[in-house]
């Protein structure tokens, strides 16, 4: 049996705390406290579609500079996002988002519009980290967003679970009818493990550990800003 890398347990503990702490931040609290109207839900789903496109860009940038075994991890992760899961009969995540948008009045043409300022600015920040940080720091930044959405790590559920419940409660659209939220509630439990699997082999000293934590903190700082700015926009909508 392979010896457990002591840095992995430490990384899991510290990043789990980072993800849970985010839900106590003013930005997350503001975002999650807003009652949802169909217009507000449409705003979130639209901006989230551009967030998902930015995730594909960032993972490609991380993969370009990562070691071969890490590229394999990323490929496996991205195949499901880009192609779907034919074995389970699940379409790609872009299509799932559009179908969820249709529940609140969005049309396919709406998703061709440019993102709002909040998403444009924050997507640029995430891309900057993915392209310019050392590969391990960049990987941790992208993985942290999966960790922070994992119902297996975040007490009370990640953003997908919490938004799904709000849509069900405020708009009377059951969670099972929300294709994107329900899918991410399931798969991000698995996706959240990628960094810890990679860390077993590649985080062997404090310098590597510090890089991983730095990337995770940067990702969450941007995510807090994104949700906070979007909450400000949504609050002005009725």
KOLGU-191662 format. One record per residue: residue number from 1; x, y, z of N, C-alpha, C in turn. Coordinates in nm, 3 decimals. Layout:
BEGIN
ATOM    k       nu       nv       nw      cau      cav      caw       cu       cv       cw
ATOM  NUM        X        Y        Z        X        Y        Z        X        Y        Z
...
END
This chain:
BEGIN
ATOM    k       nu       nv       nw      cau      cav      caw       cu       cv       cw
ATOM    1    0.085   -0.120    0.000    0.000    0.000    0.000    0.089    0.125    0.000
ATOM    2    0.058    0.221   -0.086    0.137    0.344   -0.094    0.127    0.422    0.036
ATOM    3    0.238    0.478    0.076    0.240    0.558    0.199    0.164    0.688    0.178
ATOM    4    0.081    0.724    0.274    0.003    0.847    0.264    0.093    0.968    0.278
ATOM    5    0.082    1.060    0.184    0.158    1.185    0.189    0.097    1.273    0.298
ATOM    6    0.175    1.312    0.402    0.116    1.392    0.511    0.063    1.527    0.467
ATOM    7    0.115    1.579    0.357    0.067    1.709    0.310   -0.075    1.701    0.255
ATOM    8   -0.117    1.582    0.211   -0.251    1.568    0.152   -0.358    1.590    0.258
ATOM    9   -0.342    1.527    0.373   -0.440    1.544    0.481   -0.445    1.689    0.527
ATOM   10   -0.329    1.752    0.535   -0.322    1.893    0.575   -0.391    1.981    0.472
ATOM   11   -0.366    1.951    0.345   -0.427    2.030    0.237   -0.578    2.013    0.237
ATOM   12   -0.625    1.890    0.257   -0.769    1.866    0.261   -0.833    1.943    0.376
ATOM   13   -0.770    1.941    0.491   -0.825    2.012    0.608   -0.829    2.162    0.584
ATOM   14   -0.719    2.218    0.532   -0.712    2.364    0.518   -0.801    2.415    0.405
ATOM   15   -0.810    2.342    0.295   -0.895    2.388    0.185   -1.042    2.362    0.214
ATOM   16   -1.072    2.259    0.290   -1.211    2.239    0.334   -1.256    2.356    0.420
ATOM   17   -1.168    2.400    0.508   -1.199    2.516    0.592   -1.215    2.642    0.507
ATOM   18   -1.127    2.659    0.409   -1.136    2.775    0.320   -1.270    2.776    0.246
ATOM   19   -1.311    2.662    0.197   -1.438    2.655    0.125   -1.557    2.682    0.215
ATOM   20   -1.557    2.624    0.333   -1.668    2.646    0.427   -1.671    2.790    0.477
ATOM   21   -1.555    2.847    0.501   -1.549    2.985    0.550   -1.607    3.083    0.450
ATOM   22   -1.596    3.051    0.321   -1.647    3.142    0.218   -1.797    3.167    0.235
ATOM   23   -1.869    3.067    0.282   -2.013    3.081    0.297   -2.051    3.170    0.415
ATOM   24   -1.953    3.207    0.495   -1.977    3.302    0.604   -1.931    3.442    0.567
ATOM   25   -1.882    3.460    0.444   -1.834    3.591    0.400   -1.952    3.682    0.367
ATOM   26   -1.935    3.815    0.374   -2.044    3.907    0.340   -2.096    3.888    0.198
ATOM   27   -2.004    3.857    0.105   -2.044    3.843   -0.035   -2.135    3.722   -0.054
ATOM   28   -2.095    3.608    0.000   -2.177    3.488   -0.011   -2.311    3.506    0.060
ATOM   29   -2.307    3.564    0.179   -2.430    3.584    0.255   -2.527    3.674    0.179
ATOM   30   -2.475    3.781    0.120   -2.560    3.872    0.041   -2.622    3.797   -0.077
ATOM   31   -2.538    3.725   -0.149   -2.584    3.653   -0.268   -2.693    3.551   -0.232
ATOM   32   -2.670    3.475   -0.127   -2.762    3.368   -0.092   -2.885    3.416   -0.017
ATOM   33   -2.881    3.540    0.032   -2.997    3.593    0.106   -3.103    3.654    0.014
ATOM   34   -3.068    3.679   -0.112   -3.162    3.744   -0.203   -3.276    3.651   -0.243
ATOM   35   -3.400    3.693   -0.224   -3.512    3.614   -0.276   -3.501    3.608   -0.429
ATOM   36   -3.528    3.493   -0.485   -3.516    3.477   -0.630   -3.649    3.507   -0.699
ATOM   37   -3.642    3.593   -0.800   -3.749    3.607   -0.898   -3.700    3.537   -1.024
ATOM   38   -3.786    3.520   -1.121   -3.743    3.458   -1.247   -3.636    3.543   -1.315
ATOM   39   -3.649    3.673   -1.304   -3.551    3.761   -1.366   -3.414    3.747   -1.298
ATOM   40   -3.415    3.741   -1.166   -3.289    3.724   -1.093   -3.226    3.587   -1.122
ATOM   41   -3.308    3.484   -1.125   -3.257    3.351   -1.155   -3.198    3.346   -1.296
ATOM   42   -3.266    3.413   -1.391   -3.215    3.417   -1.528   -3.080    3.488   -1.534
ATOM   43   -3.067    3.595   -1.458   -2.938    3.667   -1.451   -2.829    3.575   -1.403
ATOM   44   -2.854    3.502   -1.295   -2.752    3.412   -1.241   -2.718    3.302   -1.341
ATOM   45   -2.819    3.238   -1.399   -2.793    3.127   -1.492   -2.717    3.176   -1.614
ATOM   46   -2.750    3.295   -1.663   -2.678    3.352   -1.777   -2.531    3.378   -1.742
ATOM   47   -2.508    3.445   -1.630   -2.369    3.474   -1.592   -2.294    3.344   -1.562
ATOM   48   -2.362    3.247   -1.504   -2.299    3.118   -1.475   -2.256    3.048   -1.604
ATOM   49   -2.331    3.067   -1.713   -2.292    3.005   -1.840   -2.155    3.057   -1.885
ATOM   50   -2.131    3.186   -1.864   -2.000    3.241   -1.900   -1.894    3.198   -1.800
ATOM   51   -1.933    3.179   -1.675   -1.841    3.120   -1.577   -1.798    2.981   -1.624
ATOM   52   -1.894    2.900   -1.672   -1.861    2.766   -1.719   -1.769    2.771   -1.841
ATOM   53   -1.792    2.865   -1.932   -1.702    2.880   -2.047   -1.561    2.917   -2.000
ATOM   54   -1.553    3.004   -1.899   -1.423    3.042   -1.846   -1.354    2.925   -1.778
ATOM   55   -1.430    2.837   -1.715   -1.371    2.716   -1.656   -1.304    2.633   -1.762
ATOM   56   -1.367    2.620   -1.878   -1.307    2.540   -1.986   -1.176    2.605   -2.031
ATOM   57   -1.174    2.736   -2.042   -1.052    2.808   -2.080   -0.943    2.787   -1.975
ATOM   58   -0.980    2.802   -1.849   -0.879    2.792   -1.743   -0.822    2.651   -1.732
ATOM   59   -0.907    2.550   -1.744   -0.855    2.413   -1.737   -0.761    2.385   -1.854
ATOM   60   -0.791    2.439   -1.972   -0.701    2.421   -2.087   -0.566    2.488   -2.061
ATOM   61   -0.569    2.607   -2.003   -0.446    2.678   -1.972   -0.363    2.603   -1.867
ATOM   62   -0.431    2.550   -1.766   -0.360    2.472   -1.663   -0.300    2.347   -1.725
ATOM   63   -0.376    2.277   -1.805   -0.330    2.153   -1.866   -0.208    2.174   -1.955
ATOM   64   -0.204    2.287   -2.024   -0.094    2.312   -2.117    0.042    2.308   -2.048
ATOM   65    0.048    2.345   -1.919    0.178    2.353   -1.851    0.196    2.247   -1.743
ATOM   66    0.095    2.163   -1.725    0.101    2.062   -1.618    0.177    1.938   -1.663
ATOM   67    0.232    1.860   -1.569    0.295    1.732   -1.604    0.196    1.636   -1.669
ATOM   68    0.247    1.533   -1.735    0.163    1.444   -1.814    0.055    1.378   -1.731
ATOM   69    0.088    1.327   -1.611   -0.011    1.258   -1.531   -0.123    1.352   -1.487
ATOM   70   -0.090    1.480   -1.468   -0.191    1.578   -1.430   -0.279    1.612   -1.550
ATOM   71   -0.218    1.617   -1.669   -0.297    1.637   -1.791   -0.403    1.527   -1.803
ATOM   72   -0.369    1.404   -1.767   -0.464    1.295   -1.774   -0.582    1.316   -1.680
ATOM   73   -0.554    1.364   -1.558   -0.660    1.396   -1.463   -0.754    1.502   -1.522
ATOM   74   -0.692    1.606   -1.579   -0.772    1.717   -1.633   -0.855    1.670   -1.752
ATOM   75   -0.795    1.589   -1.838   -0.867    1.538   -1.955   -0.992    1.462   -1.912
ATOM   76   -0.977    1.376   -1.812   -1.090    1.297   -1.764   -1.199    1.389   -1.710
ATOM   77   -1.159    1.491   -1.637   -1.255    1.587   -1.581   -1.326    1.664   -1.692
ATOM   78   -1.250    1.714   -1.789   -1.307    1.800   -1.892   -1.391    1.724   -1.995
ATOM   79   -1.362    1.596   -2.013   -1.441    1.519   -2.109   -1.589    1.521   -2.071
ATOM   80   -1.617    1.506   -1.943   -1.755    1.507   -1.896   -1.818    1.645   -1.915
ATOM   81   -1.740    1.750   -1.888   -1.792    1.886   -1.903   -1.822    1.919   -2.049
ATOM   82   -1.733    1.877   -2.137   -1.744    1.916   -2.278   -1.831    1.821   -2.361
ATOM   83   -1.832    1.694   -2.326   -1.902    1.595   -2.407   -2.026    1.542   -2.336
ATOM   84   -2.022    1.539   -2.203   -2.129    1.479   -2.126   -2.092    1.338   -2.084
ATOM   85   -2.188    1.266   -2.034   -2.167    1.128   -1.989   -2.270    1.041   -2.060
ATOM   86   -2.227    0.979   -2.170   -2.320    0.899   -2.250   -2.369    0.778   -2.172
ATOM   87   -2.286    0.726   -2.084   -2.326    0.610   -2.005   -2.444    0.640   -1.914
ATOM   88   -2.451    0.763   -1.865   -2.561    0.803   -1.778   -2.668    0.881   -1.854
ATOM   89   -2.643    0.904   -1.983   -2.740    0.978   -2.064   -2.745    1.126   -2.029
ATOM   90   -2.629    1.183   -1.988   -2.622    1.324   -1.948   -2.552    1.404   -2.058
ATOM   91   -2.614    1.514   -2.100   -2.555    1.599   -2.204   -2.442    1.684   -2.146
ATOM   92   -2.369    1.751   -2.236   -2.259    1.835   -2.190   -2.311    1.950   -2.103
ATOM   93   -2.224    2.007   -2.023   -2.270    2.100   -1.920   -2.315    2.235   -1.976
ATOM   94   -2.269    2.269   -2.095   -2.317    2.391   -2.159   -2.465    2.376   -2.195
ATOM   95   -2.500    2.261   -2.253   -2.639    2.234   -2.288   -2.726    2.225   -2.163
ATOM   96   -2.675    2.163   -2.058   -2.752    2.155   -1.933   -2.786    2.294   -1.880
ATOM   97   -2.689    2.385   -1.890   -2.713    2.522   -1.844   -2.820    2.592   -1.926
ATOM   98   -2.816    2.571   -2.057   -2.919    2.634   -2.142   -3.057    2.577   -2.111
ATOM   99   -3.065    2.448   -2.088   -3.195    2.388   -2.055   -3.247    2.440   -1.923
ATOM  100   -3.157    2.460   -1.828   -3.200    2.517   -1.700   -3.245    2.661   -1.719
ATOM  101   -3.177    2.735   -1.805   -3.218    2.873   -1.834   -3.356    2.880   -1.895
ATOM  102   -3.392    2.780   -1.976   -3.524    2.780   -2.039   -3.635    2.776   -1.936
ATOM  103   -3.607    2.720   -1.819   -3.709    2.713   -1.713   -3.748    2.851   -1.661
ATOM  104   -3.658    2.949   -1.678   -3.687    3.085   -1.629   -3.694    3.185   -1.744
ATOM  105   -3.715    3.135   -1.866   -3.743    3.224   -1.978   -3.628    3.257   -2.070
ATOM  106   -3.509    3.202   -2.046   -3.397    3.229   -2.136   -3.408    3.144   -2.262
ATOM  107   -3.367    3.204   -2.374   -3.367    3.135   -2.503   -3.222    3.106   -2.543
ATOM  108   -3.199    3.007   -2.632   -3.062    2.977   -2.675   -2.986    3.100   -2.724
ATOM  109   -3.054    3.191   -2.793   -2.986    3.311   -2.844   -2.935    3.399   -2.731
ATOM  110   -3.000    3.396   -2.615   -2.955    3.478   -2.502   -2.815    3.441   -2.457
ATOM  111   -2.779    3.315   -2.473   -2.649    3.269   -2.425   -2.534    3.310   -2.517
ATOM  112   -2.568    3.370   -2.631   -2.464    3.423   -2.720   -2.428    3.568   -2.687
ATOM  113   -2.499    3.627   -2.594   -2.471    3.764   -2.554   -2.347    3.768   -2.464
ATOM  114   -2.276    3.883   -2.462   -2.157    3.892   -2.376   -2.195    3.894   -2.229
ATOM  115   -2.103    3.855   -2.141   -2.133    3.855   -1.998   -2.143    3.996   -1.942
ATOM  116   -2.200    4.005   -1.822   -2.201    4.132   -1.752   -2.063    4.167   -1.700
ATOM  117   -2.049    4.289   -1.651   -1.919    4.336   -1.603   -1.864    4.247   -1.492
ATOM  118   -1.951    4.201   -1.402   -1.903    4.120   -1.289   -1.833    3.994   -1.338
ATOM  119   -1.889    3.929   -1.437   -1.832    3.804   -1.488   -1.712    3.833   -1.578
ATOM  120   -1.720    3.936   -1.659   -1.608    3.971   -1.746   -1.481    3.998   -1.664
ATOM  121   -1.495    4.076   -1.558   -1.380    4.112   -1.475   -1.324    3.990   -1.403
ATOM  122   -1.413    3.913   -1.342   -1.367    3.799   -1.261   -1.316    3.686   -1.349
ATOM  123   -1.376    3.665   -1.464   -1.325    3.563   -1.557   -1.184    3.599   -1.601
ATOM  124   -1.160    3.728   -1.625   -1.025    3.771   -1.661   -0.925    3.744   -1.550
ATOM  125   -0.968    3.762   -1.426   -0.879    3.736   -1.313   -0.848    3.587   -1.300
ATOM  126   -0.951    3.501   -1.313   -0.926    3.357   -1.308   -0.833    3.313   -1.421
ATOM  127   -0.854    3.367   -1.541   -0.769    3.331   -1.655   -0.625    3.375   -1.633
ATOM  128   -0.608    3.490   -1.572   -0.473    3.539   -1.543   -0.399    3.442   -1.452
ATOM  129   -0.465    3.394   -1.349   -0.402    3.297   -1.259   -0.369    3.169   -1.336
ATOM  130   -0.465    3.119   -1.414   -0.444    2.994   -1.488   -0.328    3.002   -1.585
ATOM  131   -0.309    3.119   -1.645   -0.206    3.135   -1.748   -0.070    3.171   -1.691
ATOM  132   -0.066    3.240   -1.579    0.060    3.298   -1.533    0.115    3.240   -1.404
ATOM  133    0.034    3.179   -1.322    0.084    3.120   -1.198    0.159    2.991   -1.229
ATOM  134    0.249    2.946   -1.141    0.309    2.813   -1.157    0.200    2.708   -1.169
ATOM  135    0.227    2.601   -1.243    0.120    2.508   -1.278    0.046    2.454   -1.155
ATOM  136    0.117    2.426   -1.047    0.052    2.371   -0.929   -0.040    2.474   -0.863
ATOM  137    0.004    2.598   -0.859   -0.081    2.704   -0.804   -0.204    2.724   -0.892
ATOM  138   -0.184    2.720   -1.023   -0.296    2.736   -1.117   -0.393    2.620   -1.106
ATOM  139   -0.340    2.499   -1.092   -0.426    2.381   -1.076   -0.510    2.394   -0.949
ATOM  140   -0.446    2.433   -0.840   -0.519    2.446   -0.713   -0.629    2.551   -0.723
ATOM  141   -0.604    2.658   -0.798   -0.706    2.761   -0.814   -0.830    2.705   -0.883
ATOM  142   -0.809    2.629   -0.990   -0.924    2.571   -1.060   -0.991    2.463   -0.976
ATOM  143   -0.911    2.381   -0.908   -0.968    2.275   -0.825   -1.046    2.331   -0.707
ATOM  144   -1.003    2.445   -0.654   -1.069    2.500   -0.536   -1.215    2.533   -0.564
ATOM  145   -1.245    2.572   -0.685   -1.384    2.603   -0.719   -1.471    2.477   -0.720
ATOM  146   -1.409    2.362   -0.751   -1.480    2.234   -0.741   -1.498    2.195   -0.594
ATOM  147   -1.393    2.216   -0.514   -1.400    2.184   -0.371   -1.510    2.264   -0.304
ATOM  148   -1.517    2.393   -0.338   -1.616    2.483   -0.275   -1.758    2.455   -0.320
ATOM  149   -1.774    2.366   -0.420   -1.909    2.330   -0.465   -1.943    2.185   -0.431
ATOM  150   -1.858    2.122   -0.352   -1.879    1.980   -0.321   -1.968    1.964   -0.199
ATOM  151   -2.079    1.895   -0.217   -2.168    1.868   -0.104   -2.102    1.773   -0.003
ATOM  152   -1.997    1.705   -0.046   -1.926    1.617    0.044   -1.829    1.689    0.136
ATOM  153   -1.800    1.816    0.105   -1.704    1.895    0.183   -1.769    2.015    0.249
ATOM  154   -1.859    2.081    0.178   -1.922    2.204    0.227   -2.045    2.170    0.310
ATOM  155   -2.044    2.209    0.434   -2.157    2.183    0.523   -2.278    2.265    0.475
ATOM  156   -2.388    2.198    0.455   -2.507    2.267    0.404   -2.514    2.268    0.253
ATOM  157   -2.409    2.214    0.187   -2.409    2.205    0.042   -2.337    2.321   -0.025
ATOM  158   -2.284    2.295   -0.146   -2.216    2.398   -0.223   -2.316    2.493   -0.289
ATOM  159   -2.265    2.581   -0.372   -2.349    2.681   -0.437   -2.458    2.614   -0.522
ATOM  160   -2.422    2.509   -0.598   -2.522    2.444   -0.684   -2.638    2.393   -0.601
ATOM  161   -2.609    2.328   -0.489   -2.715    2.273   -0.403   -2.798    2.384   -0.341
ATOM  162   -2.734    2.489   -0.297   -2.808    2.597   -0.229   -2.895    2.676   -0.328
ATOM  163   -2.840    2.701   -0.447   -2.920    2.770   -0.549   -3.035    2.681   -0.595
ATOM  164   -3.008    2.551   -0.608   -3.115    2.459   -0.649   -3.230    2.462   -0.550
ATOM  165   -3.196    2.463   -0.422   -3.301    2.467   -0.320   -3.376    2.600   -0.322
ATOM  166   -3.304    2.711   -0.349   -3.370    2.842   -0.356   -3.465    2.848   -0.476
ATOM  167   -3.421    2.795   -0.590   -3.508    2.794   -0.708   -3.632    2.709   -0.680
ATOM  168   -3.611    2.596   -0.613   -3.725    2.510   -0.579   -3.822    2.582   -0.485
ATOM  169   -3.766    2.652   -0.386   -3.849    2.719   -0.286   -3.914    2.846   -0.341
ATOM  170   -3.834    2.932   -0.406   -3.883    3.063   -0.448   -3.962    3.059   -0.580
ATOM  171   -3.923    2.968   -0.669   -3.985    2.964   -0.802   -4.066    2.837   -0.825
ATOM  172   -4.067    2.748   -0.727   -4.144    2.624   -0.735   -4.103    2.539   -0.855
ATOM  173   -3.972    2.534   -0.881   -3.917    2.445   -0.984   -3.838    2.338   -0.910
ATOM  174   -3.885    2.216   -0.906   -3.818    2.112   -0.826   -3.672    2.091   -0.868
ATOM  175   -3.589    2.053   -0.774   -3.447    2.030   -0.801   -3.428    1.930   -0.914
ATOM  176   -3.511    1.827   -0.919   -3.494    1.723   -1.022   -3.516    1.777   -1.162
ATOM  177   -3.584    1.893   -1.174   -3.607    1.954   -1.305   -3.499    2.056   -1.341
ATOM  178   -3.401    2.074   -1.256   -3.291    2.169   -1.279   -3.169    2.089   -1.328
ATOM  179   -3.151    2.074   -1.458   -3.049    1.980   -1.508   -2.906    2.017   -1.472
ATOM  180   -2.872    2.144   -1.472   -2.734    2.183   -1.442   -2.706    2.172   -1.293
ATOM  181   -2.792    2.229   -1.212   -2.769    2.224   -1.068   -2.765    2.081   -1.016
ATOM  182   -2.861    2.000   -1.059   -2.866    1.862   -1.008   -2.743    1.783   -1.052
ATOM  183   -2.694    1.807   -1.173   -2.574    1.736   -1.220   -2.451    1.778   -1.141
ATOM  184   -2.436    1.908   -1.117   -2.317    1.954   -1.044   -2.322    1.913   -0.898
ATOM  185   -2.439    1.899   -0.842   -2.451    1.849   -0.706   -2.394    1.708   -0.696
ATOM  186   -2.404    1.633   -0.805   -2.355    1.495   -0.805   -2.207    1.486   -0.841
ATOM  187   -2.168    1.546   -0.954   -2.033    1.521   -1.005   -1.925    1.598   -0.931
ATOM  188   -1.959    1.714   -0.872   -1.854    1.791   -0.807   -1.806    1.727   -0.677
ATOM  189   -1.881    1.631   -0.625   -1.831    1.553   -0.512   -1.708    1.474   -0.557
ATOM  190   -1.713    1.421   -0.679   -1.598    1.346   -0.734   -1.491    1.442   -0.782
ATOM  191   -1.531    1.548   -0.853   -1.434    1.643   -0.909   -1.349    1.710   -0.801
ATOM  192   -1.406    1.726   -0.682   -1.333    1.793   -0.573   -1.210    1.715   -0.530
ATOM  193   -1.203    1.587   -0.565   -1.091    1.504   -0.519   -0.966    1.519   -0.606
ATOM  194   -0.977    1.584   -0.723   -0.865    1.586   -0.815   -0.737    1.642   -0.752
ATOM  195   -0.748    1.757   -0.685   -0.629    1.820   -0.629   -0.561    1.728   -0.527
ATOM  196   -0.640    1.659   -0.446   -0.582    1.575   -0.343   -0.516    1.451   -0.403
ATOM  197   -0.570    1.402   -0.515   -0.507    1.292   -0.586   -0.374    1.336   -0.647
ATOM  198   -0.373    1.455   -0.705   -0.249    1.509   -0.763   -0.148    1.540   -0.652
ATOM  199   -0.196    1.592   -0.540   -0.107    1.630   -0.430   -0.032    1.510   -0.374
ATOM  200   -0.093    1.392   -0.377   -0.027    1.272   -0.326    0.108    1.251   -0.394
ATOM  201    0.117    1.291   -0.520    0.242    1.271   -0.596    0.325    1.398   -0.609
ATOM  202    0.258    1.514   -0.611    0.329    1.637   -0.649    0.345    1.739   -0.536
ATOM  203    0.282    1.719   -0.422    0.301    1.811   -0.309    0.384    1.738   -0.205
ATOM  204    0.515    1.753   -0.218    0.608    1.675   -0.135    0.684    1.759   -0.035
ATOM  205    0.662    1.890   -0.035    0.733    1.976    0.060    0.649    2.100    0.086
ATOM  206    0.696    2.183    0.179    0.620    2.300    0.220    0.605    2.400    0.106
ATOM  207    0.707    2.411    0.022    0.700    2.506   -0.089    0.585    2.470   -0.184
ATOM  208    0.571    2.341   -0.215    0.462    2.298   -0.302    0.327    2.315   -0.232
ATOM  209    0.323    2.282   -0.104    0.199    2.300   -0.027    0.157    2.446   -0.029
ATOM  210    0.252    2.537   -0.006    0.220    2.680   -0.003    0.170    2.728   -0.139
ATOM  211    0.223    2.674   -0.248    0.174    2.710   -0.381    0.028    2.669   -0.398
ATOM  212   -0.004    2.547   -0.355   -0.141    2.499   -0.368   -0.238    2.585   -0.287
ATOM  213   -0.201    2.618   -0.165   -0.287    2.701   -0.081   -0.303    2.840   -0.141
ATOM  214   -0.194    2.895   -0.195   -0.199    3.026   -0.258   -0.298    3.028   -0.374
ATOM  215   -0.293    2.926   -0.459   -0.385    2.920   -0.572   -0.529    2.911   -0.526
ATOM  216   -0.554    2.829   -0.423   -0.689    2.813   -0.371   -0.742    2.945   -0.315
ATOM  217   -0.658    3.016   -0.243   -0.701    3.144   -0.185   -0.732    3.246   -0.293
ATOM  218   -0.651    3.249   -0.397   -0.677    3.343   -0.507   -0.811    3.312   -0.574
ATOM  219   -0.836    3.184   -0.598   -0.962    3.147   -0.663   -1.082    3.189   -0.581
ATOM  220   -1.074    3.168   -0.450   -1.188    3.201   -0.365   -1.205    3.352   -0.348
ATOM  221   -1.096    3.426   -0.349   -1.107    3.572   -0.343   -1.182    3.624   -0.465
ATOM  222   -1.148    3.568   -0.582   -1.218    3.609   -0.704   -1.363    3.565   -0.700
ATOM  223   -1.388    3.444   -0.650   -1.525    3.393   -0.646   -1.613    3.476   -0.552
ATOM  224   -1.556    3.516   -0.438   -1.632    3.602   -0.347   -1.667    3.734   -0.415
ATOM  225   -1.571    3.790   -0.487   -1.597    3.916   -0.558   -1.705    3.896   -0.664
ATOM  226   -1.698    3.784   -0.737   -1.795    3.758   -0.844   -1.937    3.749   -0.787
ATOM  227   -1.955    3.669   -0.682   -2.089    3.654   -0.625   -2.136    3.784   -0.560
ATOM  228   -2.045    3.857   -0.499   -2.084    3.983   -0.437   -2.128    4.086   -0.539
ATOM  229   -2.053    4.098   -0.648   -2.089    4.193   -0.754   -2.220    4.151   -0.823
ATOM  230   -2.234    4.020   -0.844   -2.358    3.973   -0.907   -2.477    3.996   -0.815
ATOM  231   -2.457    3.978   -0.685   -2.567    4.004   -0.591   -2.611    4.150   -0.599
ATOM  232   -2.514    4.241   -0.611   -2.549    4.383   -0.625   -2.636    4.406   -0.749
ATOM  233   -2.598    4.341   -0.861   -2.677    4.354   -0.985   -2.816    4.294   -0.967
ATOM  234   -2.822    4.177   -0.906   -2.950    4.107   -0.891   -3.044    4.181   -0.797
ATOM  235   -2.987    4.245   -0.696   -3.070    4.316   -0.599   -3.146    4.431   -0.663
ATOM  236   -3.087    4.488   -0.768   -3.153    4.600   -0.838   -3.264    4.552   -0.931
ATOM  237   -3.275    4.420   -0.948   -3.376    4.363   -1.037   -3.499    4.324   -0.957
ATOM  238   -3.614    4.333   -1.016   -3.737    4.294   -0.948   -3.809    4.185   -1.030
END
